[in-house]
Every structure is written in C-alpha cells, then in structure tokens.
Amino acid sequence: MKTIRSLIFILLFIPFLSVGQETKLLTFLKSIPGAEVKKVDSSVWAEFYVLMLPQPVDHSNPGGAWFKQRIYVGHRGYDRPTVMETEGYGAEWMNGYLVDEPAEILNANQLYVEHRYFGASIPSKLEWKYLTVEQDAADYHTIRKLFGEIYTGKWITTGVSKGGQTATEYKVFYPDDVDVTIPYVAPLNYSLIDKRIEKHFRKVGTAANRKQIRDIQFYLLKNKKTTLPLYKEICTYQGYTFTELDTETAFDYSVLELPFSFWQYTADCSKLPDLNNTSPEKMVAFLIKIVPPFWYTEAAHPFDAANYQFYTQLGYYEYDEWPFRKYLKMKDYPNSAFAPRGADVKWDGSYVHKLKRFMKNNPQHMIFVYGESDPWGATGAEIKPGMGSIKEVMAHGTHGATIRTLNPDQQAEVVKALNLWLGMDLHPNFKSN
C-alpha cells in the first residue's frame, strides 16, 4: 500500500519538477537587472522569448532616465552563430515563427531588436534629442556585450531598409563588434537631400516608362474635378480620414510621391494604366494602390520618429513640384512636414560625413544587397572589388531584394564571402525554399 502511495506521489510530483526547471537561457534572461521576460511558444525555435531590456535614454549619462527596449530572442544553440537584426522601426508584428534570411542560411540564433522610440521601446518622457545614430549604435553595442556572455559563436548584424541603415550605423561606431554585417536595400545618404536620388529618376526603366508615369501624374492632377472626389470617396470607404491635411493636399502629396513608390515597391511597367484606354476610377485606384492614403493620416504618427531621424541625421528626399505647379493647391510639399510636431528638427551633417569617410576606408566584411529599380539603391553603398566587402544588385529588383532573389552567381558570391569571413562551410539550397 505504501509503495502504491509513493508511486502515485512521484507520478504527481514529476510534472511540477519539469515545469519548475529553467533552461540556461531563461535563467540568463531573468538574471538581467530590471528586465521583463515572456516565454512564447514556437515550433521554429528551440526557445523563444520577448525581452524588455533596460537601456539608458542617454548612454553618456547612465544615471539618468532609462527605457525598455523590446528584443525578440530566438534560440537554437549556444555555440551557433547569432544574428542580430536591427529593425529600423517598431516590431509589433514580430512573432515566434518568423526567421530572417541570414538566420535561416546560418541556422543561427536570432535577436530581433526594435528601434528606440518606436513600438514598445519608447521612453516615458519623449526627448527627441536622444534619438540619434550615436545612441542607436550604443543600444546595439550594449546588447552585443550582454548576449556575448551566453552566445559565443560568430556574430552577424542585419537589417532591411532603415534597419539596414541602422546596421550600418552600428558598424560605423563599433566596427569590431560583429563578424559580418548584411544591410538589405539600405540607403547611405551623404546629405540632407542626396542628389543621386534625383539622377536615378532620369535613368530608371526606359524613357517611355518614365514618360508614362509622368503622364499619369498629369492626368490625375489636370482632372481634379473628377479624380479628387473619387479619391475622397475611396478613402472614406477604406476608413481613411484626414485631419492634419485636407483631402486635396493629401491627394497632391500622393501624386507627387507616385514615381518614388512605384519604382521602390513595384517597378512592373506592364501594370501601368494605359492612358488611351482608362477611366478616372482606374487611375485613382492605381494611385491608391501604389501610394496608400495611410501615410497622410493620423495613423502614420508611429513613424514620426523616423521622419525626425531622416531630417536630422539620415537624409531623405523631396519632390519636384515645378512641372505640376499649375495644378497643385500649395507651392511646396515638403516631406519634412511629417516630422514630429514640437520637435527641434535641425539637420546635423556630422554623421553622414563620418559615414562617407567610413565607406571610403574599405569597410570590412559587409554584404550589401539592393534592387536595381529601387530609388534607395541610388544612394546605396559604393563597393569596389578588393575592398573587403561585397555589393549585389538584383537586376530590375525593388525594395524587396534579398539574397534569395539574386541570381545563382550572385548567391554563390554571398555564400563564398560568408564561408570565408565566418569560417563555415555553408551550402544553402535557395531553390528549395
């Protein structure tokens, strides 16, 4: 009888023992002072956590205010490579089933880091002067040092678009922190308004394509009596409301933005409306598809921090209103108008000068990926053979260019570089995924 009771006790008690046991990683995360840790189920990772990591708002004053930076931790092995993705914006959409391309290729751990001042990584007191590339880079340096205690393999940073800019910033300030940096479609602007973007629009596609897009812009603006009410009707139906801009100003902005967004995200000239066989409804629908009205509504405020960075340190682009001046409501349509209200937005060119010097001084172990049609590729990295880094451009590609979308010869060059720089023997099968 006692034996049966003892057996029952053991069977009941064992599950509690297993539940109470912590992995090495979870114990490590919980040991970080002030951190919050949440375990998330995942069939992709051996372990997956959402970590809220305390960071100084100003790294030069650790005795001042702090905020918590959101990091998604995907674990595969302590001796595996670790990929730190420097998200350029918020990461509310991230979950335990998403794996970035470098982590997939390398079968690596993944630290997906939300950018400061976005998403859940916003200080309680919003002081814009601490949203700088220097503070960004210090955030990642802190994370690298912290996780380097537990992840002892090779380290790689990566990021897409503004996230690629961020990965590059980190490399500029801490060039020896990681083994390889892989920025995707990352603009490296060398001035507030980099003229290379303007030049891009004079050569991208064919002359006929460029004229067709310009003619579409003129059609939309010249026929405002018809197209503007249609734009307003569709926006209302889709739930967009304009409070800070009137509808006509938002419409004008959309038309001016059309070439940039088309070449950035679509670049499929077969989808351009035929002006000889179209209707106002089709033209407005095309405009809204290419340039979502979302960007001109209050719903876009979570991106205010990006606009602040563009116009203080990173650089951006503006429109050429002159050809359309007769049809526009206002004289000027600056993108700087979307910077956060109340912020002291002044251009500081010191970082882009530092970036330019860095890029001219043979940066090591960087893999830049761009799309040929993407306007942001116009201000992409300029890499020459033998510099110690490589650049791959997807023919006719857009802002969605990846290693997987490159041609086989380019993919082989990327894999060769990774094997050389990481001391690995990778043979990824890009066709099977």
MARFITOR-402873 format. One record per residue (C-alpha): residue number from 1; residue in three letters; x, y, z. Coordinates in nm, 2 decimals. Layout:
! MARFITOR-402873
NUM|ala|X|Y|Z
...
//
This chain:
! MARFITOR-402873
1|met|0.00|0.00|0.00
2|lys|0.28|0.24|0.09
3|thr|0.46|0.15|-0.23
4|ile|0.15|0.24|-0.43
5|arg|0.11|0.57|-0.25
6|ser|0.48|0.65|-0.31
7|leu|0.44|0.58|-0.68
8|ile|0.13|0.80|-0.70
9|phe|0.32|1.08|-0.52
10|ile|0.61|1.05|-0.76
11|leu|0.39|1.05|-1.07
12|leu|0.21|1.35|-0.95
13|phe|0.52|1.54|-0.84
14|ile|0.74|1.48|-1.15
15|pro|0.54|1.72|-1.38
16|phe|0.59|2.00|-1.13
17|leu|0.96|1.94|-1.12
18|ser|0.98|1.96|-1.50
19|val|0.77|2.28|-1.51
20|gly|0.99|2.44|-1.25
21|gln|1.32|2.37|-1.43
22|glu|1.46|2.66|-1.62
23|thr|1.69|2.65|-1.92
24|lys|2.03|2.82|-1.92
25|leu|1.89|3.09|-2.15
26|leu|1.58|3.16|-1.94
27|thr|1.79|3.18|-1.62
28|phe|2.03|3.42|-1.80
29|leu|1.75|3.65|-1.92
30|lys|1.58|3.65|-1.58
31|ser|1.91|3.75|-1.42
32|ile|1.93|4.08|-1.62
33|pro|1.85|4.36|-1.37
34|gly|1.52|4.53|-1.44
35|ala|1.44|4.31|-1.74
36|glu|1.10|4.16|-1.82
37|val|1.09|3.82|-1.99
38|lys|0.80|3.65|-2.15
39|lys|0.82|3.30|-2.30
40|val|0.64|3.24|-2.63
41|asp|0.56|2.90|-2.78
42|ser|0.73|2.84|-3.11
43|ser|0.77|2.54|-3.34
44|val|1.05|2.72|-3.52
45|trp|1.29|2.79|-3.23
46|ala|1.41|2.57|-2.95
47|glu|1.32|2.86|-2.72
48|phe|1.16|3.19|-2.79
49|tyr|1.13|3.49|-2.56
50|val|1.02|3.85|-2.57
51|leu|1.27|4.05|-2.36
52|met|1.22|4.41|-2.24
53|leu|1.58|4.52|-2.18
54|pro|1.65|4.83|-1.97
55|gln|1.86|5.08|-2.17
56|pro|1.98|5.44|-2.08
57|val|1.80|5.70|-2.27
58|asp|2.14|5.88|-2.29
59|his|2.42|5.63|-2.29
60|ser|2.66|5.91|-2.18
61|asn|2.45|5.95|-1.86
62|pro|2.36|5.61|-1.72
63|gly|2.25|5.78|-1.40
64|gly|1.97|5.95|-1.59
65|ala|1.64|5.82|-1.74
66|trp|1.61|5.47|-1.87
67|phe|1.36|5.30|-2.11
68|lys|1.30|4.93|-2.20
69|gln|1.39|4.81|-2.55
70|arg|1.20|4.52|-2.69
71|ile|1.40|4.22|-2.82
72|tyr|1.27|3.90|-2.96
73|val|1.51|3.62|-2.87
74|gly|1.50|3.31|-3.09
75|his|1.74|3.04|-2.96
76|arg|1.90|2.75|-3.15
77|gly|2.22|2.68|-2.97
78|tyr|2.48|2.85|-2.75
79|asp|2.76|2.77|-3.00
80|arg|2.56|2.86|-3.31
81|pro|2.61|3.19|-3.49
82|thr|2.39|3.48|-3.36
83|val|2.22|3.72|-3.60
84|met|2.11|4.05|-3.45
85|glu|1.85|4.22|-3.67
86|thr|1.84|4.59|-3.62
87|glu|1.48|4.68|-3.70
88|gly|1.45|5.04|-3.82
89|tyr|1.10|5.09|-3.68
90|gly|0.86|4.92|-3.45
91|ala|0.83|4.54|-3.43
92|glu|0.47|4.48|-3.30
93|trp|0.42|4.23|-3.58
94|met|0.71|4.00|-3.48
95|asn|0.63|3.65|-3.36
96|gly|0.79|3.32|-3.28
97|tyr|0.76|3.19|-3.63
98|leu|0.95|3.45|-3.83
99|val|1.31|3.39|-3.92
100|asp|1.52|3.64|-4.11
101|glu|1.71|3.53|-4.41
102|pro|2.06|3.54|-4.26
103|ala|1.95|3.34|-3.95
104|glu|1.79|3.08|-4.19
105|ile|2.10|3.05|-4.40
106|leu|2.33|3.02|-4.10
107|asn|2.09|2.81|-3.88
108|ala|2.16|3.08|-3.62
109|asn|2.02|3.23|-3.31
110|gln|1.82|3.55|-3.38
111|leu|1.79|3.87|-3.17
112|tyr|1.53|4.09|-3.34
113|val|1.57|4.43|-3.18
114|glu|1.31|4.70|-3.20
115|his|1.44|5.05|-3.27
116|arg|1.44|5.30|-2.98
117|tyr|1.15|5.55|-2.99
118|phe|0.93|5.30|-3.18
119|gly|0.66|5.05|-3.08
120|ala|0.71|4.94|-2.72
121|ser|1.06|5.08|-2.70
122|ile|0.97|5.44|-2.62
123|pro|1.09|5.64|-2.31
124|ser|0.82|5.77|-2.08
125|lys|0.94|6.12|-2.15
126|leu|0.99|6.18|-2.52
127|glu|1.31|6.38|-2.55
128|trp|1.39|6.39|-2.92
129|lys|1.75|6.50|-2.87
130|tyr|1.83|6.14|-2.76
131|leu|1.71|5.99|-3.08
132|thr|2.04|5.98|-3.26
133|val|2.25|5.74|-3.45
134|glu|2.51|5.75|-3.17
135|gln|2.25|5.64|-2.91
136|asp|2.11|5.38|-3.15
137|ala|2.45|5.23|-3.20
138|ala|2.52|5.23|-2.83
139|asp|2.19|5.03|-2.78
140|tyr|2.32|4.75|-3.00
141|his|2.67|4.76|-2.85
142|thr|2.51|4.70|-2.51
143|ile|2.30|4.41|-2.64
144|arg|2.61|4.26|-2.81
145|lys|2.81|4.27|-2.49
146|leu|2.53|4.13|-2.29
147|phe|2.44|3.84|-2.51
148|gly|2.81|3.77|-2.59
149|glu|2.82|3.62|-2.24
150|ile|2.60|3.34|-2.35
151|tyr|2.63|3.32|-2.73
152|thr|3.00|3.25|-2.80
153|gly|2.98|3.18|-3.18
154|lys|3.01|3.42|-3.47
155|trp|2.80|3.74|-3.47
156|ile|2.62|3.89|-3.76
157|thr|2.41|4.20|-3.79
158|thr|2.15|4.26|-4.05
159|gly|1.86|4.50|-4.12
160|val|1.63|4.59|-4.40
161|ser|1.58|4.95|-4.54
162|lys|1.60|5.18|-4.24
163|gly|1.71|4.88|-4.04
164|gly|1.99|4.83|-4.29
165|gln|2.09|5.19|-4.23
166|thr|2.08|5.11|-3.86
167|ala|2.31|4.80|-3.90
168|thr|2.55|5.02|-4.09
169|glu|2.54|5.29|-3.82
170|tyr|2.63|5.03|-3.57
171|lys|2.92|4.91|-3.79
172|val|3.05|5.27|-3.83
173|phe|3.07|5.33|-3.45
174|tyr|3.16|4.98|-3.34
175|pro|3.34|4.82|-3.64
176|asp|3.48|4.53|-3.44
177|asp|3.17|4.42|-3.25
178|val|3.05|4.17|-3.51
179|asp|3.20|3.94|-3.77
180|val|2.97|4.02|-4.07
181|thr|2.71|4.29|-4.14
182|ile|2.44|4.24|-4.40
183|pro|2.24|4.55|-4.48
184|tyr|1.95|4.50|-4.73
185|val|1.83|4.79|-4.95
186|ala|2.00|5.04|-4.71
187|pro|2.03|5.40|-4.83
188|leu|2.35|5.56|-4.73
189|asn|2.27|5.93|-4.79
190|tyr|2.55|6.17|-4.79
191|ser|2.34|6.49|-4.75
192|leu|2.00|6.60|-4.63
193|ile|1.86|6.57|-4.99
194|asp|2.10|6.35|-5.18
195|lys|2.11|6.44|-5.55
196|arg|2.18|6.09|-5.65
197|ile|1.81|6.01|-5.60
198|glu|1.71|6.28|-5.84
199|lys|1.95|6.13|-6.10
200|his|1.80|5.79|-6.05
201|phe|1.47|5.91|-6.18
202|arg|1.63|6.03|-6.50
203|lys|1.76|5.68|-6.59
204|val|1.55|5.41|-6.42
205|gly|1.34|5.20|-6.66
206|thr|1.30|5.32|-7.01
207|ala|1.23|5.68|-7.14
208|ala|0.89|5.56|-7.24
209|asn|0.82|5.42|-6.89
210|arg|0.93|5.74|-6.72
211|lys|0.71|5.95|-6.96
212|gln|0.41|5.72|-6.89
213|ile|0.44|5.77|-6.52
214|arg|0.47|6.15|-6.57
215|asp|0.16|6.14|-6.79
216|ile|-0.03|5.96|-6.52
217|gln|0.06|6.23|-6.27
218|phe|-0.06|6.50|-6.51
219|tyr|-0.38|6.31|-6.58
220|leu|-0.46|6.28|-6.21
221|leu|-0.39|6.65|-6.14
222|lys|-0.54|6.80|-6.45
223|asn|-0.86|6.61|-6.40
224|lys|-0.90|6.70|-6.03
225|lys|-1.27|6.79|-6.07
226|thr|-1.32|6.42|-6.13
227|thr|-1.03|6.24|-5.97
228|leu|-1.03|6.43|-5.63
229|pro|-1.39|6.34|-5.54
230|leu|-1.32|5.98|-5.64
231|tyr|-1.01|5.98|-5.42
232|lys|-1.21|6.12|-5.13
233|glu|-1.48|5.86|-5.18
234|ile|-1.24|5.56|-5.19
235|cys|-1.05|5.70|-4.88
236|thr|-1.38|5.73|-4.69
237|tyr|-1.49|5.38|-4.79
238|gln|-1.15|5.24|-4.68
239|gly|-1.17|5.42|-4.35
240|tyr|-0.91|5.69|-4.40
241|thr|-0.97|6.03|-4.25
242|phe|-0.76|6.34|-4.30
243|thr|-0.74|6.57|-4.00
244|glu|-0.40|6.74|-4.02
245|leu|-0.40|6.76|-4.40
246|asp|-0.71|6.84|-4.61
247|thr|-0.80|6.58|-4.87
248|glu|-0.67|6.78|-5.17
249|thr|-0.33|6.83|-5.01
250|ala|-0.31|6.46|-4.93
251|phe|-0.41|6.38|-5.29
252|asp|-0.14|6.62|-5.42
253|tyr|0.12|6.45|-5.20
254|ser|0.02|6.11|-5.33
255|val|0.05|6.21|-5.69
256|leu|0.40|6.37|-5.63
257|glu|0.50|6.05|-5.44
258|leu|0.38|5.82|-5.72
259|pro|0.72|5.77|-5.91
260|phe|0.92|5.71|-5.59
261|ser|0.68|5.45|-5.46
262|phe|0.63|5.28|-5.79
263|trp|0.99|5.22|-5.86
264|gln|1.06|5.14|-5.49
265|tyr|0.79|4.87|-5.45
266|thr|0.65|4.77|-5.79
267|ala|0.86|4.86|-6.09
268|asp|0.63|4.64|-6.31
269|cys|0.57|4.87|-6.60
270|ser|0.32|4.62|-6.75
271|lys|0.09|4.73|-6.47
272|leu|0.09|5.10|-6.56
273|pro|-0.25|5.22|-6.67
274|asp|-0.29|5.28|-7.04
275|leu|-0.39|5.64|-7.08
276|asn|-0.56|5.56|-7.41
277|asn|-0.78|5.30|-7.25
278|thr|-0.86|5.41|-6.90
279|ser|-1.10|5.58|-6.67
280|pro|-1.08|5.82|-6.37
281|glu|-1.18|5.54|-6.15
282|lys|-0.90|5.31|-6.27
283|met|-0.64|5.59|-6.24
284|val|-0.74|5.68|-5.88
285|ala|-0.75|5.31|-5.78
286|phe|-0.39|5.28|-5.93
287|leu|-0.28|5.58|-5.73
288|ile|-0.42|5.45|-5.40
289|lys|-0.27|5.10|-5.46
290|ile|0.08|5.25|-5.52
291|val|0.06|5.53|-5.26
292|pro|-0.17|5.42|-4.97
293|pro|-0.35|5.72|-4.81
294|phe|-0.25|5.58|-4.47
295|trp|0.07|5.79|-4.49
296|tyr|-0.12|6.12|-4.48
297|thr|-0.35|6.03|-4.18
298|glu|-0.30|6.03|-3.80
299|ala|-0.25|5.66|-3.82
300|ala|0.10|5.72|-3.96
301|his|0.22|5.90|-3.64
302|pro|0.41|5.59|-3.51
303|phe|0.65|5.67|-3.79
304|asp|0.71|6.03|-3.67
305|ala|1.04|5.92|-3.51
306|ala|1.17|5.80|-3.85
307|asn|1.09|6.14|-4.01
308|tyr|1.28|6.30|-3.72
309|gln|1.58|6.09|-3.80
310|phe|1.56|6.15|-4.17
311|tyr|1.57|6.53|-4.13
312|thr|1.83|6.54|-3.85
313|gln|2.09|6.28|-3.94
314|leu|2.00|6.02|-4.21
315|gly|1.88|6.23|-4.51
316|tyr|1.57|6.18|-4.72
317|tyr|1.42|6.30|-5.05
318|glu|1.19|6.58|-5.17
319|tyr|0.97|6.63|-5.47
320|asp|1.00|6.84|-5.79
321|glu|0.67|7.03|-5.78
322|trp|0.77|7.27|-6.06
323|pro|0.63|7.08|-6.36
324|phe|0.29|7.04|-6.18
325|arg|0.27|7.39|-6.02
326|lys|-0.05|7.49|-6.21
327|tyr|-0.24|7.20|-6.07
328|leu|-0.12|7.19|-5.71
329|lys|-0.30|7.35|-5.42
330|met|0.02|7.46|-5.24
331|lys|0.35|7.59|-5.36
332|asp|0.56|7.34|-5.16
333|tyr|0.51|6.98|-5.05
334|pro|0.80|6.91|-4.82
335|asn|0.83|6.56|-4.66
336|ser|0.98|6.74|-4.36
337|ala|0.62|6.84|-4.28
338|phe|0.57|6.49|-4.14
339|ala|0.84|6.52|-3.87
340|pro|0.70|6.52|-3.52
341|arg|0.54|6.85|-3.41
342|gly|0.71|7.03|-3.14
343|ala|1.05|6.86|-3.21
344|asp|1.35|7.07|-3.28
345|val|1.43|6.94|-3.63
346|lys|1.77|7.07|-3.75
347|trp|2.00|6.90|-3.99
348|asp|2.33|6.78|-3.84
349|gly|2.57|6.66|-4.12
350|ser|2.84|6.52|-3.89
351|tyr|2.72|6.16|-3.91
352|val|2.69|6.15|-4.29
353|his|3.04|6.29|-4.32
354|lys|3.16|6.02|-4.08
355|leu|2.97|5.76|-4.28
356|lys|3.12|5.88|-4.61
357|arg|3.47|5.86|-4.46
358|phe|3.40|5.51|-4.32
359|met|3.27|5.38|-4.66
360|lys|3.58|5.52|-4.84
361|asn|3.81|5.35|-4.60
362|asn|3.75|4.99|-4.72
363|pro|3.48|4.87|-4.47
364|gln|3.54|4.50|-4.39
365|his|3.30|4.21|-4.40
366|met|2.98|4.38|-4.52
367|ile|2.74|4.24|-4.77
368|phe|2.51|4.50|-4.93
369|val|2.20|4.38|-5.12
370|tyr|2.00|4.62|-5.35
371|gly|1.73|4.62|-5.61
372|glu|1.83|4.79|-5.94
373|ser|1.50|4.99|-5.98
374|asp|1.47|5.09|-5.61
375|pro|1.54|5.47|-5.57
376|trp|1.71|5.39|-5.24
377|gly|1.97|5.19|-5.43
378|ala|2.08|5.52|-5.59
379|thr|2.23|5.62|-5.26
380|gly|2.35|5.27|-5.18
381|ala|2.70|5.16|-5.08
382|glu|2.97|5.21|-5.34
383|ile|3.18|4.90|-5.31
384|lys|3.48|4.82|-5.54
385|pro|3.64|4.48|-5.58
386|gly|3.91|4.41|-5.32
387|met|3.76|4.65|-5.06
388|gly|3.69|4.37|-4.82
389|ser|3.31|4.39|-4.87
390|ile|3.07|4.30|-5.15
391|lys|2.76|4.45|-5.31
392|glu|2.50|4.26|-5.50
393|val|2.23|4.43|-5.71
394|met|1.92|4.24|-5.82
395|ala|1.85|4.31|-6.19
396|his|1.52|4.51|-6.22
397|gly|1.48|4.45|-5.84
398|thr|1.29|4.66|-5.60
399|his|1.30|4.74|-5.22
400|gly|1.22|4.37|-5.17
401|ala|1.55|4.24|-5.29
402|thr|1.71|3.96|-5.08
403|ile|1.98|3.71|-5.12
404|arg|1.72|3.46|-5.23
405|thr|1.61|3.69|-5.52
406|leu|1.96|3.73|-5.66
407|asn|2.08|3.52|-5.95
408|pro|2.28|3.20|-5.87
409|asp|2.62|3.35|-5.94
410|gln|2.55|3.64|-5.70
411|gln|2.42|3.39|-5.44
412|ala|2.74|3.19|-5.48
413|glu|2.94|3.51|-5.42
414|val|2.75|3.58|-5.10
415|val|2.79|3.23|-4.97
416|lys|3.16|3.23|-5.05
417|ala|3.20|3.55|-4.85
418|leu|3.01|3.41|-4.56
419|asn|3.22|3.10|-4.56
420|leu|3.54|3.29|-4.57
421|trp|3.45|3.55|-4.31
422|leu|3.28|3.31|-4.07
423|gly|3.50|3.01|-4.12
424|met|3.20|2.80|-4.21
425|asp|3.11|2.55|-4.49
426|leu|2.76|2.66|-4.60
427|his|2.57|2.50|-4.89
428|pro|2.23|2.67|-4.87
429|asn|1.97|2.55|-5.12
430|phe|1.80|2.87|-5.23
431|lys|1.57|2.68|-5.48
432|ser|1.40|2.46|-5.22
433|asn|1.26|2.75|-5.01
//
